[in-house]
Amino acid sequence: MKTQLNCTFIAGIFFYCLAFLSNSLSGSAQQRPNIIILFADDMGYGDLQCYGNPTIKTPHLDALAAEGIRFTSYTASAWCTPSRAELMTGRYSKRIDWNENAGSGGKDGLPDSELTLAEGLRRAGYATGMAGKWHLGYYQKKFLPTNKGFDSWLGLPYSNDYKKPYVNTDVPLVMYRDTTVVEYPVNQDSMMIKYTSEAIRYIKKNSAAGKPFFFYLAYQMPHLPLHPPKAFLGKSGAGLYGDVIEALDWSVGKILQTLKEQGIEQNTIVFFASDNGPWQHAPDRMFQQPQEPEGSDWERHNQLYGTGNKPWDAGSAGPLKGYKATTYEGGPRVPAMIRWPGHIKAGQTSDEMVSNLDIFTTFLHAGGGQRPDHTTDGLDMMPFFTGKEKHSPRNEFAYFLWGKLEAMRLGDWKLRTVNGIEELFNLQTDPGEKYNRAEEHPEIVKEIKLKMQTLANETHAKIDFTEIKK
């Protein structure tokens, strides 16, 4: 009898401890932050009111910026596919074993060897969802988001212009739900509303479940051709482009409102950025690309402007030189902001260097995920974001474009070497890149060149200068 009582007592203690441990782990999981990435397509540095746009109204994005950190020196890639690859993997796209050919008819996709942010967070216990543009492979189902770490996806496999007459392709532009086509032809006028509804549904579902979640909303806009929802058409007073930006701002507002209504805004990190700068290809730049084949971006540019959209329907790089598909700052430097109430102090504006690469590493760490074994280029920014560290740990950034390493920033200085021309700019005193100071500072030119050729050797990238001896 005594033995039986002892066994019952011990069993009771065991199950009590097991239940306590289970509840503790569950509570710990719920304390980990939810993570939302809102990613615009081709939005320029000067397109938002909080970045100085004088006509377009963006109250929700302005509020998001005011409630956390607004970055003035956030750098992505200058082109859609590599920018998204860097966001999702924390690696310069040139390190990845692929050719970045992920558009209509393209057979490339992220290899299985790459760990995506979604995969890392899902392994750490997160629910993971996505809506919008993927552009990291579709030709095989294994390349689609739901085979790259996302539990669900509603969106297009690549940009919204991969259709005739913009692109000479017979591959239909379709909308997917996970790995199944659910809409063809795609109604682009309603696309932003569908993506917003998908995000809201996902937030509500996972908020009720009490499980930490990661949601990635990759807007198709303001990529050409422009398609604002009908309710926003002609409403901005700033043309078709203004209508699109104000519709996107509405979408952000609806998502922020949902977080508040669900009572989870205090434990949700919201990050917003653009993949690259505005699509404004001036004729002088086009004439510098005689090697571009038929069907190239430069041909698409002319076709887009000949089918309803006009040159003034593209965004603004504000005070910056250049635009999408150039390595001047107007191409890779984009509007970006982050909010995490109670952790990131509100009302900050920072000119410290932060990049797409860092978002992967920062959010993976915040969610308790493990970094991959291979080389990554992203840095953990959370100590800087939360004020534990005064400065960003990033001191350099490499600007790749179409297989070339065209430029590198080291501290305040940026060296750009294209077509045999060396340009050295101090981005702290000259963010508009007006004054080439290469002749004045040959020692800085040499220092950055040595770093460039080391990285080019690592990534098998081309450089447009003769290698120098150390």
Backbone hydrogen bonds, N-H to C=O, Kabsch-Sander energy under -0.5 kcal/mol:
donor,donor_aa,acceptor,acceptor_aa,energy
5,L,1,M,-2.2
6,N,2,K,-2.3
7,C,3,T,-2.2
8,T,4,Q,-2.3
9,F,5,L,-2.6
10,I,6,N,-2.7
11,A,7,C,-2.6
12,G,8,T,-2.2
13,I,9,F,-2.4
14,F,10,I,-2.3
15,F,11,A,-2.4
16,Y,12,G,-2.1
17,C,13,I,-2.5
18,L,14,F,-2.4
19,A,15,F,-2.4
20,F,16,Y,-2.4
21,L,17,C,-2.7
22,S,18,L,-2.5
23,N,19,A,-2.6
24,S,20,F,-2.3
25,L,21,L,-2.6
26,S,22,S,-2.4
27,G,23,N,-2.6
28,S,24,S,-2.4
29,A,25,L,-2.4
30,Q,26,S,-2.1
31,Q,27,G,-1.4
32,R,28,S,-1.0
32,R,29,A,-0.6
34,N,267,N,-2.7
35,I,213,F,-2.7
36,I,269,I,-2.7
37,I,215,F,-2.4
38,L,36,I,-0.5
38,L,271,F,-3.1
39,F,37,I,-0.6
39,F,217,L,-2.9
40,A,38,L,-0.5
40,A,273,A,-2.7
41,D,221,M,-2.0
42,D,40,A,-0.6
46,G,316,S,-2.4
47,D,44,G,-1.6
51,Y,48,L,-1.4
52,G,49,Q,-1.7
53,N,48,L,-2.3
58,T,56,I,-0.5
62,D,58,T,-2.3
63,A,59,P,-2.0
64,L,60,H,-2.2
65,A,61,L,-2.4
66,A,62,D,-2.1
67,E,63,A,-1.4
68,G,65,A,-1.3
69,I,338,I,-2.4
70,R,348,Q,-2.3
71,F,69,I,-0.6
71,F,336,A,-2.5
72,T,350,S,-2.8
73,S,350,S,-0.6
75,T,354,V,-2.4
76,A,332,P,-3.0
78,A,400,F,-0.5
83,S,79,W,-1.8
84,R,80,C,-2.0
85,A,81,T,-2.3
86,E,82,P,-2.4
87,L,83,S,-1.9
88,M,84,R,-2.2
89,T,85,A,-1.8
90,G,86,E,-2.2
95,R,92,Y,-2.4
96,I,92,Y,-0.5
96,I,93,S,-1.2
98,W,96,I,-2.1
102,A,100,E,-1.4
106,G,103,G,-2.2
108,D,101,N,-2.1
110,L,136,L,-1.8
114,E,111,P,-1.7
116,T,114,E,-0.6
117,L,88,M,-1.5
119,E,148,K,-0.6
120,G,116,T,-2.4
121,L,117,L,-2.4
122,R,118,A,-2.5
123,R,119,E,-2.2
124,A,120,G,-0.9
125,G,122,R,-1.7
126,Y,121,L,-2.4
127,A,212,P,-2.4
129,G,214,F,-2.6
130,M,152,S,-1.2
131,A,216,Y,-2.2
132,G,154,L,-2.8
133,K,218,A,-2.6
134,W,156,L,-1.7
135,H,157,P,-2.2
138,Y,108,D,-0.5
143,F,140,Q,-2.2
144,L,141,K,-1.5
147,N,144,L,-2.2
148,K,145,P,-2.1
150,F,145,P,-2.1
151,D,128,T,-2.5
152,S,128,T,-0.9
154,L,130,M,-1.2
155,G,176,Y,-1.9
162,Y,159,S,-1.3
163,K,161,D,-2.6
166,Y,163,K,-0.9
167,V,163,K,-2.5
169,T,167,V,-1.8
174,V,172,P,-0.7
175,M,183,E,-2.2
176,Y,155,G,-3.2
177,R,180,T,-3.0
178,D,153,W,-3.0
179,T,177,R,-0.7
180,T,177,R,-2.0
182,V,175,M,-3.0
183,E,175,M,-1.3
186,V,173,L,-0.6
188,Q,186,V,-1.1
190,S,187,N,-0.9
191,M,188,Q,-0.8
194,K,190,S,-2.1
195,Y,191,M,-2.5
196,T,192,M,-2.3
197,S,193,I,-2.4
198,E,194,K,-2.1
199,A,195,Y,-2.2
200,I,196,T,-2.4
201,R,197,S,-2.6
202,Y,198,E,-2.2
203,I,199,A,-2.5
204,K,200,I,-2.4
205,K,201,R,-2.3
206,N,202,Y,-2.4
207,S,203,I,-2.2
208,A,204,K,-2.0
209,A,205,K,-1.2
210,G,206,N,-1.0
211,K,206,N,-1.2
214,F,127,A,-2.7
215,F,35,I,-2.6
216,Y,129,G,-2.2
217,L,37,I,-3.0
217,L,215,F,-0.6
218,A,131,A,-2.7
218,A,216,Y,-0.7
219,Y,39,F,-1.3
219,Y,217,L,-0.9
223,H,220,Q,-0.9
232,F,229,P,-2.2
233,L,229,P,-0.6
233,L,230,K,-1.0
235,K,232,F,-1.9
236,S,232,F,-0.5
242,G,238,A,-1.2
243,D,239,G,-2.0
244,V,240,L,-1.8
245,I,241,Y,-2.3
246,E,242,G,-2.3
247,A,243,D,-1.7
248,L,244,V,-2.3
249,D,245,I,-2.3
250,W,246,E,-1.8
251,S,247,A,-2.1
252,V,248,L,-2.2
253,G,249,D,-2.3
254,K,250,W,-2.2
255,I,251,S,-1.9
256,L,252,V,-2.5
257,Q,253,G,-2.4
258,T,254,K,-1.9
259,L,255,I,-1.9
260,K,256,L,-1.8
261,E,257,Q,-2.6
262,Q,258,T,-2.1
263,G,260,K,-1.1
264,I,259,L,-2.3
265,E,259,L,-0.8
267,N,264,I,-0.9
268,T,265,E,-1.1
269,I,34,N,-3.1
270,V,268,T,-0.5
270,V,339,R,-2.5
271,F,36,I,-2.7
271,F,269,I,-0.5
272,F,337,M,-2.6
273,A,38,L,-2.0
274,S,335,P,-0.8
275,D,40,A,-1.8
277,G,331,G,-2.9
280,Q,278,P,-1.6
282,A,280,Q,-1.1
285,R,282,A,-0.7
286,M,282,A,-1.8
287,F,283,P,-2.3
288,Q,284,D,-0.5
288,Q,285,R,-1.0
289,Q,286,M,-1.8
292,E,289,Q,-1.6
296,S,293,P,-1.7
300,R,296,S,-2.3
301,H,297,D,-2.2
302,N,298,W,-1.2
303,Q,299,E,-2.0
304,L,300,R,-2.8
305,Y,301,H,-1.8
306,G,302,N,-0.9
307,T,304,L,-1.2
309,N,304,L,-1.1
313,D,310,K,-2.7
314,A,311,P,-1.0
320,L,317,A,-2.0
324,K,278,P,-2.9
325,A,78,A,-2.6
326,T,323,Y,-1.2
330,G,321,K,-3.6
331,G,328,Y,-2.4
333,R,329,E,-2.5
334,V,74,Y,-1.8
334,V,332,P,-0.5
336,A,71,F,-0.7
337,M,272,F,-2.3
338,I,69,I,-1.9
339,R,270,V,-2.3
343,H,340,W,-2.2
344,I,340,W,-2.8
345,K,343,H,-0.6
347,G,66,A,-1.9
348,Q,68,G,-2.4
350,S,70,R,-2.4
354,V,73,S,-1.3
356,N,75,T,-1.8
358,D,355,S,-0.9
359,I,355,S,-0.8
359,I,356,N,-0.9
360,F,356,N,-1.0
361,T,357,L,-1.1
362,T,358,D,-2.9
363,F,359,I,-2.4
364,L,360,F,-2.1
365,H,361,T,-2.2
366,A,362,T,-2.3
367,G,363,F,-1.8
368,G,365,H,-1.5
369,G,364,L,-3.0
377,D,90,G,-2.9
378,G,90,G,-1.3
381,M,379,L,-0.8
384,F,381,M,-0.7
385,F,381,M,-3.0
386,T,382,M,-2.7
387,G,384,F,-1.0
388,K,383,P,-1.4
389,E,383,P,-2.4
397,F,409,R,-1.9
399,Y,407,A,-3.0
400,F,398,A,-0.7
401,L,404,K,-2.7
404,K,401,L,-1.6
405,L,462,K,-3.2
406,E,399,Y,-1.7
406,E,404,K,-0.9
407,A,399,Y,-1.4
408,M,415,L,-2.1
409,R,397,F,-3.1
410,L,413,W,-3.4
411,G,395,N,-3.3
413,W,410,L,-1.9
414,K,425,F,-2.6
415,L,408,M,-2.6
416,R,423,E,-3.0
417,T,406,E,-3.0
418,V,416,R,-0.5
418,V,421,I,-1.6
421,I,418,V,-2.0
422,E,420,G,-0.5
423,E,416,R,-2.6
423,E,421,I,-0.5
425,F,414,K,-2.7
425,F,423,E,-0.5
427,L,412,D,-2.9
427,L,425,F,-0.8
428,Q,412,D,-0.5
430,D,426,N,-2.4
433,E,430,D,-2.0
436,N,434,K,-0.6
437,R,424,L,-3.1
437,R,435,Y,-0.6
441,H,437,R,-1.4
444,I,441,H,-0.5
445,V,441,H,-1.9
446,K,442,P,-2.3
447,E,443,E,-2.0
448,I,444,I,-2.5
449,K,445,V,-2.3
450,L,446,K,-2.3
451,K,447,E,-1.5
452,M,448,I,-2.6
453,Q,449,K,-2.7
454,T,450,L,-1.6
455,L,451,K,-2.2
456,A,452,M,-2.8
457,N,453,Q,-1.9
458,E,454,T,-1.7
459,T,455,L,-2.2
460,H,456,A,-1.2
461,A,456,A,-1.6
462,K,403,G,-2.3
